[in-house]
Amino acid sequence: MVSVKLDQDTCTACQTCVDTCPMGVFEAQGDKVVVAQEDQCISCRACEASCPVTAIVVED
């Protein structure tokens, strides 16, 4: 099972991961971004690569 970790202390809620993720794993909720559908992650790591503050870690 894939684990998607989003460090809320580092995240700036820029929503790049929301726009980048092809599976809709991330969701904007108010003024923050959350991992909404971790079970949909396909481990492409596009979110890790696109996050400007390296707040995301995907583990297989």
Distance bins in CASP14 RR format, pairs under 12 A and 6 or more apart:
PFRMAT RR
TARGET T0000
AUTHOR 0000-0000-0000
RMODE 2
METHOD distances of the structure
MODEL  1
1 38 0 0 0 0 1 0 0 0 0 0 0
1 39 1 0 0 1 0 0 0 0 0 0 0
1 40 0 0 0 0 0 1 0 0 0 0 0
1 41 0 0 0 0 1 0 0 0 0 0 0
1 43 0 0 0 0 0 1 0 0 0 0 0
1 58 0 0 0 0 0 1 0 0 0 0 0
1 59 0 0 0 0 1 0 0 0 0 0 0
1 60 0 0 0 0 1 0 0 0 0 0 0
2 23 0 0 0 0 0 1 0 0 0 0 0
2 25 0 0 0 0 1 0 0 0 0 0 0
2 35 0 0 0 0 0 1 0 0 0 0 0
2 37 0 0 0 0 0 1 0 0 0 0 0
2 38 1 0 0 1 0 0 0 0 0 0 0
2 39 0 0 0 0 1 0 0 0 0 0 0
2 40 0 0 0 0 1 0 0 0 0 0 0
2 41 1 0 1 0 0 0 0 0 0 0 0
2 42 1 0 0 1 0 0 0 0 0 0 0
2 43 1 0 1 0 0 0 0 0 0 0 0
2 44 0 0 0 0 0 1 0 0 0 0 0
2 45 0 0 0 0 0 1 0 0 0 0 0
2 47 0 0 0 0 0 1 0 0 0 0 0
2 57 0 0 0 0 0 1 0 0 0 0 0
2 58 1 0 0 1 0 0 0 0 0 0 0
2 59 1 0 0 1 0 0 0 0 0 0 0
2 60 1 0 1 0 0 0 0 0 0 0 0
3 25 0 0 0 0 0 1 0 0 0 0 0
3 35 0 0 0 0 1 0 0 0 0 0 0
3 38 1 0 0 1 0 0 0 0 0 0 0
3 39 0 0 0 0 0 1 0 0 0 0 0
3 41 0 0 0 0 1 0 0 0 0 0 0
3 43 0 0 0 0 1 0 0 0 0 0 0
3 56 0 0 0 0 0 1 0 0 0 0 0
3 57 0 0 0 0 1 0 0 0 0 0 0
3 58 1 0 0 1 0 0 0 0 0 0 0
3 59 1 0 1 0 0 0 0 0 0 0 0
3 60 0 0 0 0 1 0 0 0 0 0 0
4 17 0 0 0 0 1 0 0 0 0 0 0
4 21 0 0 0 0 1 0 0 0 0 0 0
4 23 0 0 0 0 0 1 0 0 0 0 0
4 24 0 0 0 0 0 1 0 0 0 0 0
4 25 1 0 1 0 0 0 0 0 0 0 0
4 26 0 0 0 0 1 0 0 0 0 0 0
4 27 0 0 0 0 0 1 0 0 0 0 0
4 33 0 0 0 0 0 1 0 0 0 0 0
4 34 0 0 0 0 0 1 0 0 0 0 0
4 35 1 0 1 0 0 0 0 0 0 0 0
4 36 0 0 0 0 1 0 0 0 0 0 0
4 37 0 0 0 0 1 0 0 0 0 0 0
4 38 1 0 1 0 0 0 0 0 0 0 0
4 39 0 0 0 0 1 0 0 0 0 0 0
4 40 0 0 0 0 1 0 0 0 0 0 0
4 41 1 0 1 0 0 0 0 0 0 0 0
4 42 0 0 0 0 0 1 0 0 0 0 0
4 43 0 0 0 0 1 0 0 0 0 0 0
4 44 0 0 0 0 0 1 0 0 0 0 0
4 45 0 0 0 0 0 1 0 0 0 0 0
4 46 0 0 0 0 0 1 0 0 0 0 0
4 47 1 0 0 1 0 0 0 0 0 0 0
4 48 0 0 0 0 1 0 0 0 0 0 0
4 51 0 0 0 0 0 1 0 0 0 0 0
4 55 0 0 0 0 0 1 0 0 0 0 0
4 56 1 0 0 1 0 0 0 0 0 0 0
4 57 1 0 0 1 0 0 0 0 0 0 0
4 58 1 0 1 0 0 0 0 0 0 0 0
4 59 0 0 0 0 1 0 0 0 0 0 0
4 60 0 0 0 0 0 1 0 0 0 0 0
5 11 0 0 0 0 0 1 0 0 0 0 0
5 17 0 0 0 0 0 1 0 0 0 0 0
5 25 0 0 0 0 0 1 0 0 0 0 0
5 26 0 0 0 0 0 1 0 0 0 0 0
5 34 0 0 0 0 0 1 0 0 0 0 0
5 35 1 0 0 1 0 0 0 0 0 0 0
5 38 0 0 0 0 1 0 0 0 0 0 0
5 41 0 0 0 0 0 1 0 0 0 0 0
5 47 0 0 0 0 0 1 0 0 0 0 0
5 48 0 0 0 0 0 1 0 0 0 0 0
5 51 0 0 0 0 0 1 0 0 0 0 0
5 54 0 0 0 0 0 1 0 0 0 0 0
5 55 0 0 0 0 1 0 0 0 0 0 0
5 56 1 0 0 1 0 0 0 0 0 0 0
5 57 1 0 1 0 0 0 0 0 0 0 0
5 58 1 0 0 1 0 0 0 0 0 0 0
5 59 1 0 0 1 0 0 0 0 0 0 0
6 12 0 0 0 0 0 1 0 0 0 0 0
6 13 0 0 0 0 0 1 0 0 0 0 0
6 15 0 0 0 0 0 1 0 0 0 0 0
6 16 0 0 0 0 0 1 0 0 0 0 0
6 17 1 0 0 1 0 0 0 0 0 0 0
6 18 0 0 0 0 0 1 0 0 0 0 0
6 21 0 0 0 0 0 1 0 0 0 0 0
6 25 0 0 0 0 1 0 0 0 0 0 0
6 26 1 0 0 1 0 0 0 0 0 0 0
6 27 0 0 0 0 0 1 0 0 0 0 0
6 28 0 0 0 0 0 1 0 0 0 0 0
6 29 0 0 0 0 0 1 0 0 0 0 0
6 32 0 0 0 0 1 0 0 0 0 0 0
6 33 1 0 0 1 0 0 0 0 0 0 0
6 34 1 0 0 1 0 0 0 0 0 0 0
6 35 1 0 1 0 0 0 0 0 0 0 0
6 36 0 0 0 0 0 1 0 0 0 0 0
6 38 0 0 0 0 1 0 0 0 0 0 0
6 41 0 0 0 0 0 1 0 0 0 0 0
6 47 0 0 0 0 1 0 0 0 0 0 0
6 48 0 0 0 0 0 1 0 0 0 0 0
6 51 0 0 0 0 1 0 0 0 0 0 0
6 53 0 0 0 0 0 1 0 0 0 0 0
6 54 0 0 0 0 0 1 0 0 0 0 0
6 55 1 0 1 0 0 0 0 0 0 0 0
6 56 1 0 1 0 0 0 0 0 0 0 0
6 57 0 0 0 0 1 0 0 0 0 0 0
6 58 0 0 0 0 0 1 0 0 0 0 0
7 17 0 0 0 0 0 1 0 0 0 0 0
7 32 0 0 0 0 0 1 0 0 0 0 0
7 33 0 0 0 0 0 1 0 0 0 0 0
7 34 0 0 0 0 0 1 0 0 0 0 0
7 35 0 0 0 0 0 1 0 0 0 0 0
7 48 0 0 0 0 0 1 0 0 0 0 0
7 51 0 0 0 0 1 0 0 0 0 0 0
7 53 0 0 0 0 1 0 0 0 0 0 0
7 54 0 0 0 0 1 0 0 0 0 0 0
7 55 1 0 1 0 0 0 0 0 0 0 0
7 56 1 0 0 1 0 0 0 0 0 0 0
7 57 1 0 0 1 0 0 0 0 0 0 0
8 29 0 0 0 0 0 1 0 0 0 0 0
8 31 0 0 0 0 0 1 0 0 0 0 0
8 32 1 0 0 1 0 0 0 0 0 0 0
8 33 0 0 0 0 1 0 0 0 0 0 0
8 34 0 0 0 0 1 0 0 0 0 0 0
8 35 0 0 0 0 0 1 0 0 0 0 0
8 53 0 0 0 0 0 1 0 0 0 0 0
8 55 1 0 0 1 0 0 0 0 0 0 0
8 56 0 0 0 0 0 1 0 0 0 0 0
9 32 0 0 0 0 0 1 0 0 0 0 0
9 53 0 0 0 0 0 1 0 0 0 0 0
9 55 0 0 0 0 1 0 0 0 0 0 0
10 32 0 0 0 0 0 1 0 0 0 0 0
10 33 0 0 0 0 0 1 0 0 0 0 0
10 51 0 0 0 0 1 0 0 0 0 0 0
10 52 0 0 0 0 0 1 0 0 0 0 0
10 53 1 0 1 0 0 0 0 0 0 0 0
10 54 1 0 0 1 0 0 0 0 0 0 0
10 55 1 1 0 0 0 0 0 0 0 0 0
10 56 0 0 0 0 1 0 0 0 0 0 0
10 57 0 0 0 0 0 1 0 0 0 0 0
11 17 0 0 0 0 1 0 0 0 0 0 0
11 18 0 0 0 0 0 1 0 0 0 0 0
11 26 0 0 0 0 0 1 0 0 0 0 0
11 28 0 0 0 0 0 1 0 0 0 0 0
11 29 0 0 0 0 0 1 0 0 0 0 0
11 31 0 0 0 0 0 1 0 0 0 0 0
11 32 1 0 0 1 0 0 0 0 0 0 0
11 33 1 0 1 0 0 0 0 0 0 0 0
11 34 0 0 0 0 1 0 0 0 0 0 0
11 35 0 0 0 0 0 1 0 0 0 0 0
11 47 0 0 0 0 0 1 0 0 0 0 0
11 51 0 0 0 0 1 0 0 0 0 0 0
11 52 0 0 0 0 0 1 0 0 0 0 0
11 53 1 0 0 1 0 0 0 0 0 0 0
11 54 0 0 0 0 0 1 0 0 0 0 0
11 55 1 0 1 0 0 0 0 0 0 0 0
11 56 0 0 0 0 1 0 0 0 0 0 0
11 57 0 0 0 0 0 1 0 0 0 0 0
12 31 0 0 0 0 0 1 0 0 0 0 0
12 32 0 0 0 0 1 0 0 0 0 0 0
12 33 0 0 0 0 1 0 0 0 0 0 0
12 51 0 0 0 0 1 0 0 0 0 0 0
12 52 1 0 0 1 0 0 0 0 0 0 0
12 53 1 0 1 0 0 0 0 0 0 0 0
12 54 0 0 0 0 0 1 0 0 0 0 0
12 55 1 0 0 1 0 0 0 0 0 0 0
12 56 0 0 0 0 0 1 0 0 0 0 0
13 26 0 0 0 0 0 1 0 0 0 0 0
13 27 0 0 0 0 0 1 0 0 0 0 0
13 28 1 0 0 1 0 0 0 0 0 0 0
13 29 0 0 0 0 1 0 0 0 0 0 0
13 30 0 0 0 0 1 0 0 0 0 0 0
13 31 1 0 1 0 0 0 0 0 0 0 0
13 32 1 0 1 0 0 0 0 0 0 0 0
13 33 1 0 1 0 0 0 0 0 0 0 0
13 34 0 0 0 0 1 0 0 0 0 0 0
13 51 0 0 0 0 0 1 0 0 0 0 0
13 52 0 0 0 0 0 1 0 0 0 0 0
13 53 0 0 0 0 0 1 0 0 0 0 0
13 55 0 0 0 0 1 0 0 0 0 0 0
14 20 0 0 0 0 0 1 0 0 0 0 0
14 26 0 0 0 0 0 1 0 0 0 0 0
14 28 0 0 0 0 1 0 0 0 0 0 0
14 31 0 0 0 0 0 1 0 0 0 0 0
14 32 0 0 0 0 0 1 0 0 0 0 0
14 33 0 0 0 0 1 0 0 0 0 0 0
14 47 0 0 0 0 0 1 0 0 0 0 0
14 50 0 0 0 0 1 0 0 0 0 0 0
14 51 0 0 0 0 1 0 0 0 0 0 0
14 52 1 0 0 1 0 0 0 0 0 0 0
14 53 1 0 0 1 0 0 0 0 0 0 0
14 55 0 0 0 0 1 0 0 0 0 0 0
14 56 0 0 0 0 0 1 0 0 0 0 0
15 21 0 0 0 0 0 1 0 0 0 0 0
15 24 0 0 0 0 0 1 0 0 0 0 0
15 26 1 0 0 1 0 0 0 0 0 0 0
15 27 0 0 0 0 1 0 0 0 0 0 0
15 28 1 0 1 0 0 0 0 0 0 0 0
15 29 0 0 0 0 0 1 0 0 0 0 0
15 30 0 0 0 0 0 1 0 0 0 0 0
15 31 0 0 0 0 0 1 0 0 0 0 0
15 32 0 0 0 0 1 0 0 0 0 0 0
15 33 1 0 0 1 0 0 0 0 0 0 0
15 34 0 0 0 0 0 1 0 0 0 0 0
15 47 0 0 0 0 0 1 0 0 0 0 0
15 50 0 0 0 0 0 1 0 0 0 0 0
15 51 0 0 0 0 0 1 0 0 0 0 0
15 52 0 0 0 0 0 1 0 0 0 0 0
16 26 0 0 0 0 1 0 0 0 0 0 0
16 28 0 0 0 0 0 1 0 0 0 0 0
16 33 0 0 0 0 1 0 0 0 0 0 0
16 46 0 0 0 0 1 0 0 0 0 0 0
16 47 0 0 0 0 1 0 0 0 0 0 0
16 48 0 0 0 0 0 1 0 0 0 0 0
16 49 0 0 0 0 0 1 0 0 0 0 0
16 50 1 0 1 0 0 0 0 0 0 0 0
16 51 1 0 0 1 0 0 0 0 0 0 0
16 52 1 0 0 1 0 0 0 0 0 0 0
16 53 0 0 0 0 1 0 0 0 0 0 0
16 54 0 0 0 0 0 1 0 0 0 0 0
16 55 0 0 0 0 0 1 0 0 0 0 0
16 56 0 0 0 0 1 0 0 0 0 0 0
17 23 0 0 0 0 0 1 0 0 0 0 0
17 24 0 0 0 0 1 0 0 0 0 0 0
17 25 1 0 0 1 0 0 0 0 0 0 0
17 26 1 0 1 0 0 0 0 0 0 0 0
17 27 0 0 0 0 1 0 0 0 0 0 0
17 28 0 0 0 0 1 0 0 0 0 0 0
17 32 0 0 0 0 0 1 0 0 0 0 0
17 33 1 0 0 1 0 0 0 0 0 0 0
17 34 0 0 0 0 0 1 0 0 0 0 0
17 35 0 0 0 0 1 0 0 0 0 0 0
17 36 0 0 0 0 0 1 0 0 0 0 0
17 41 0 0 0 0 0 1 0 0 0 0 0
17 44 0 0 0 0 0 1 0 0 0 0 0
17 45 0 0 0 0 0 1 0 0 0 0 0
17 46 0 0 0 0 1 0 0 0 0 0 0
17 47 1 0 1 0 0 0 0 0 0 0 0
17 48 0 0 0 0 1 0 0 0 0 0 0
17 49 0 0 0 0 0 1 0 0 0 0 0
17 50 1 0 0 1 0 0 0 0 0 0 0
17 51 1 0 1 0 0 0 0 0 0 0 0
17 52 0 0 0 0 1 0 0 0 0 0 0
17 53 0 0 0 0 0 1 0 0 0 0 0
17 54 0 0 0 0 0 1 0 0 0 0 0
17 55 0 0 0 0 1 0 0 0 0 0 0
17 56 1 0 0 1 0 0 0 0 0 0 0
17 57 0 0 0 0 0 1 0 0 0 0 0
17 58 0 0 0 0 0 1 0 0 0 0 0
18 24 1 0 0 1 0 0 0 0 0 0 0
18 25 0 0 0 0 1 0 0 0 0 0 0
18 26 1 0 1 0 0 0 0 0 0 0 0
18 27 1 0 0 1 0 0 0 0 0 0 0
18 28 1 0 1 0 0 0 0 0 0 0 0
18 29 0 0 0 0 0 1 0 0 0 0 0
18 30 0 0 0 0 0 1 0 0 0 0 0
18 32 0 0 0 0 0 1 0 0 0 0 0
18 33 1 0 0 1 0 0 0 0 0 0 0
18 34 0 0 0 0 1 0 0 0 0 0 0
18 35 0 0 0 0 0 1 0 0 0 0 0
18 36 0 0 0 0 1 0 0 0 0 0 0
18 37 0 0 0 0 0 1 0 0 0 0 0
18 46 0 0 0 0 0 1 0 0 0 0 0
18 47 0 0 0 0 1 0 0 0 0 0 0
18 50 0 0 0 0 0 1 0 0 0 0 0
18 51 0 0 0 0 0 1 0 0 0 0 0
18 56 0 0 0 0 0 1 0 0 0 0 0
19 25 0 0 0 0 0 1 0 0 0 0 0
19 26 0 0 0 0 1 0 0 0 0 0 0
19 27 0 0 0 0 0 1 0 0 0 0 0
19 28 0 0 0 0 1 0 0 0 0 0 0
19 33 0 0 0 0 0 1 0 0 0 0 0
19 46 0 0 0 0 0 1 0 0 0 0 0
19 47 0 0 0 0 1 0 0 0 0 0 0
19 50 0 0 0 0 1 0 0 0 0 0 0
19 51 0 0 0 0 0 1 0 0 0 0 0
20 26 0 0 0 0 1 0 0 0 0 0 0
20 33 0 0 0 0 0 1 0 0 0 0 0
20 44 0 0 0 0 1 0 0 0 0 0 0
20 45 0 0 0 0 0 1 0 0 0 0 0
20 46 1 0 1 0 0 0 0 0 0 0 0
20 47 1 0 1 0 0 0 0 0 0 0 0
20 48 0 0 0 0 1 0 0 0 0 0 0
20 49 0 0 0 0 1 0 0 0 0 0 0
20 50 1 0 1 0 0 0 0 0 0 0 0
20 51 0 0 0 0 1 0 0 0 0 0 0
20 52 0 0 0 0 0 1 0 0 0 0 0
20 56 0 0 0 0 1 0 0 0 0 0 0
21 27 0 0 0 0 1 0 0 0 0 0 0
21 28 0 0 0 0 0 1 0 0 0 0 0
21 33 0 0 0 0 0 1 0 0 0 0 0
21 35 0 0 0 0 1 0 0 0 0 0 0
21 36 0 0 0 0 0 1 0 0 0 0 0
21 37 0 0 0 0 1 0 0 0 0 0 0
21 38 0 0 0 0 0 1 0 0 0 0 0
21 40 0 0 0 0 1 0 0 0 0 0 0
21 41 0 0 0 0 1 0 0 0 0 0 0
21 42 0 0 0 0 1 0 0 0 0 0 0
21 43 0 0 0 0 0 1 0 0 0 0 0
21 44 0 0 0 0 1 0 0 0 0 0 0
21 45 0 0 0 0 0 1 0 0 0 0 0
21 46 1 0 0 1 0 0 0 0 0 0 0
21 47 1 0 1 0 0 0 0 0 0 0 0
21 48 0 0 0 0 0 1 0 0 0 0 0
21 49 0 0 0 0 0 1 0 0 0 0 0
21 50 0 0 0 0 1 0 0 0 0 0 0
21 51 0 0 0 0 0 1 0 0 0 0 0
21 56 0 0 0 0 1 0 0 0 0 0 0
21 58 0 0 0 0 0 1 0 0 0 0 0
22 40 0 0 0 0 1 0 0 0 0 0 0
22 41 0 0 0 0 0 1 0 0 0 0 0
22 42 1 0 0 1 0 0 0 0 0 0 0
22 43 0 0 0 0 0 1 0 0 0 0 0
22 44 1 0 0 1 0 0 0 0 0 0 0
22 45 0 0 0 0 0 1 0 0 0 0 0
22 46 1 0 0 1 0 0 0 0 0 0 0
22 47 0 0 0 0 1 0 0 0 0 0 0
22 50 0 0 0 0 0 1 0 0 0 0 0
23 35 0 0 0 0 0 1 0 0 0 0 0
23 36 0 0 0 0 0 1 0 0 0 0 0
23 37 1 0 0 1 0 0 0 0 0 0 0
23 38 0 0 0 0 1 0 0 0 0 0 0
23 39 0 0 0 0 1 0 0 0 0 0 0
23 40 1 0 1 0 0 0 0 0 0 0 0
23 41 1 0 0 1 0 0 0 0 0 0 0
23 42 1 0 1 0 0 0 0 0 0 0 0
23 43 0 0 0 0 1 0 0 0 0 0 0
23 44 0 0 0 0 1 0 0 0 0 0 0
23 45 0 0 0 0 0 1 0 0 0 0 0
23 46 0 0 0 0 1 0 0 0 0 0 0
23 47 0 0 0 0 1 0 0 0 0 0 0
23 58 0 0 0 0 0 1 0 0 0 0 0
24 33 0 0 0 0 0 1 0 0 0 0 0
24 34 0 0 0 0 0 1 0 0 0 0 0
24 35 0 0 0 0 1 0 0 0 0 0 0
24 36 1 0 0 1 0 0 0 0 0 0 0
24 37 1 0 1 0 0 0 0 0 0 0 0
24 38 0 0 0 0 0 1 0 0 0 0 0
24 39 0 0 0 0 0 1 0 0 0 0 0
24 40 1 0 0 1 0 0 0 0 0 0 0
24 41 0 0 0 0 1 0 0 0 0 0 0
24 42 0 0 0 0 0 1 0 0 0 0 0
24 44 0 0 0 0 0 1 0 0 0 0 0
24 46 0 0 0 0 0 1 0 0 0 0 0
24 47 0 0 0 0 1 0 0 0 0 0 0
25 33 0 0 0 0 0 1 0 0 0 0 0
25 34 0 0 0 0 1 0 0 0 0 0 0
25 35 1 0 0 1 0 0 0 0 0 0 0
25 36 1 0 0 1 0 0 0 0 0 0 0
25 37 1 0 1 0 0 0 0 0 0 0 0
25 38 1 0 0 1 0 0 0 0 0 0 0
25 39 0 0 0 0 1 0 0 0 0 0 0
25 40 1 0 1 0 0 0 0 0 0 0 0
25 41 1 0 1 0 0 0 0 0 0 0 0
25 42 0 0 0 0 1 0 0 0 0 0 0
25 43 0 0 0 0 0 1 0 0 0 0 0
25 44 0 0 0 0 1 0 0 0 0 0 0
25 45 0 0 0 0 0 1 0 0 0 0 0
25 46 0 0 0 0 1 0 0 0 0 0 0
25 47 1 0 0 1 0 0 0 0 0 0 0
25 48 0 0 0 0 0 1 0 0 0 0 0
25 56 0 0 0 0 1 0 0 0 0 0 0
25 58 0 0 0 0 1 0 0 0 0 0 0
26 32 0 0 0 0 0 1 0 0 0 0 0
26 33 1 0 1 0 0 0 0 0 0 0 0
26 34 1 0 0 1 0 0 0 0 0 0 0
26 35 1 0 0 1 0 0 0 0 0 0 0
26 36 1 0 0 1 0 0 0 0 0 0 0
26 37 0 0 0 0 1 0 0 0 0 0 0
26 38 0 0 0 0 1 0 0 0 0 0 0
26 40 0 0 0 0 0 1 0 0 0 0 0
26 41 0 0 0 0 1 0 0 0 0 0 0
26 46 0 0 0 0 0 1 0 0 0 0 0
26 47 1 0 0 1 0 0 0 0 0 0 0
26 48 0 0 0 0 0 1 0 0 0 0 0
26 50 0 0 0 0 0 1 0 0 0 0 0
26 51 0 0 0 0 0 1 0 0 0 0 0
26 55 0 0 0 0 0 1 0 0 0 0 0
26 56 0 0 0 0 1 0 0 0 0 0 0
26 58 0 0 0 0 0 1 0 0 0 0 0
27 33 1 0 0 1 0 0 0 0 0 0 0
27 34 1 0 1 0 0 0 0 0 0 0 0
27 35 0 0 0 0 1 0 0 0 0 0 0
27 36 1 1 0 0 0 0 0 0 0 0 0
27 37 1 0 0 1 0 0 0 0 0 0 0
27 38 0 0 0 0 0 1 0 0 0 0 0
27 40 0 0 0 0 0 1 0 0 0 0 0
28 34 0 0 0 0 1 0 0 0 0 0 0
28 35 0 0 0 0 0 1 0 0 0 0 0
28 36 0 0 0 0 1 0 0 0 0 0 0
29 35 0 0 0 0 0 1 0 0 0 0 0
29 36 1 0 0 1 0 0 0 0 0 0 0
32 55 0 0 0 0 0 1 0 0 0 0 0
33 47 0 0 0 0 0 1 0 0 0 0 0
33 51 0 0 0 0 1 0 0 0 0 0 0
33 53 0 0 0 0 0 1 0 0 0 0 0
33 55 0 0 0 0 1 0 0 0 0 0 0
33 56 0 0 0 0 1 0 0 0 0 0 0
34 55 0 0 0 0 0 1 0 0 0 0 0
34 56 0 0 0 0 0 1 0 0 0 0 0
35 41 0 0 0 0 1 0 0 0 0 0 0
35 47 0 0 0 0 1 0 0 0 0 0 0
35 55 0 0 0 0 0 1 0 0 0 0 0
35 56 0 0 0 0 1 0 0 0 0 0 0
35 57 0 0 0 0 0 1 0 0 0 0 0
35 58 0 0 0 0 0 1 0 0 0 0 0
38 47 0 0 0 0 0 1 0 0 0 0 0
38 56 0 0 0 0 0 1 0 0 0 0 0
38 58 0 0 0 0 1 0 0 0 0 0 0
38 59 0 0 0 0 0 1 0 0 0 0 0
40 47 0 0 0 0 0 1 0 0 0 0 0
41 47 0 0 0 0 1 0 0 0 0 0 0
41 48 0 0 0 0 0 1 0 0 0 0 0
41 56 0 0 0 0 0 1 0 0 0 0 0
41 57 0 0 0 0 0 1 0 0 0 0 0
41 58 1 0 0 1 0 0 0 0 0 0 0
41 59 0 0 0 0 0 1 0 0 0 0 0
41 60 0 0 0 0 1 0 0 0 0 0 0
42 58 0 0 0 0 1 0 0 0 0 0 0
42 60 0 0 0 0 0 1 0 0 0 0 0
43 57 0 0 0 0 0 1 0 0 0 0 0
43 58 1 0 1 0 0 0 0 0 0 0 0
43 59 0 0 0 0 1 0 0 0 0 0 0
43 60 1 0 1 0 0 0 0 0 0 0 0
44 50 0 0 0 0 0 1 0 0 0 0 0
44 56 0 0 0 0 0 1 0 0 0 0 0
44 58 0 0 0 0 1 0 0 0 0 0 0
44 60 0 0 0 0 0 1 0 0 0 0 0
45 51 0 0 0 0 0 1 0 0 0 0 0
45 54 0 0 0 0 0 1 0 0 0 0 0
45 56 0 0 0 0 1 0 0 0 0 0 0
45 57 0 0 0 0 1 0 0 0 0 0 0
45 58 1 0 1 0 0 0 0 0 0 0 0
45 59 0 0 0 0 0 1 0 0 0 0 0
45 60 0 0 0 0 1 0 0 0 0 0 0
46 56 0 0 0 0 1 0 0 0 0 0 0
46 58 0 0 0 0 1 0 0 0 0 0 0
47 53 0 0 0 0 0 1 0 0 0 0 0
47 54 0 0 0 0 0 1 0 0 0 0 0
47 55 0 0 0 0 1 0 0 0 0 0 0
47 56 1 0 1 0 0 0 0 0 0 0 0
47 57 0 0 0 0 1 0 0 0 0 0 0
47 58 1 0 0 1 0 0 0 0 0 0 0
48 54 1 0 0 1 0 0 0 0 0 0 0
48 55 0 0 0 0 1 0 0 0 0 0 0
48 56 1 0 1 0 0 0 0 0 0 0 0
48 57 1 0 0 1 0 0 0 0 0 0 0
48 58 1 0 1 0 0 0 0 0 0 0 0
48 59 0 0 0 0 0 1 0 0 0 0 0
49 56 0 0 0 0 1 0 0 0 0 0 0
49 57 0 0 0 0 0 1 0 0 0 0 0
49 58 0 0 0 0 0 1 0 0 0 0 0
50 56 0 0 0 0 1 0 0 0 0 0 0
50 58 0 0 0 0 0 1 0 0 0 0 0
51 57 0 0 0 0 1 0 0 0 0 0 0
51 58 0 0 0 0 0 1 0 0 0 0 0
END
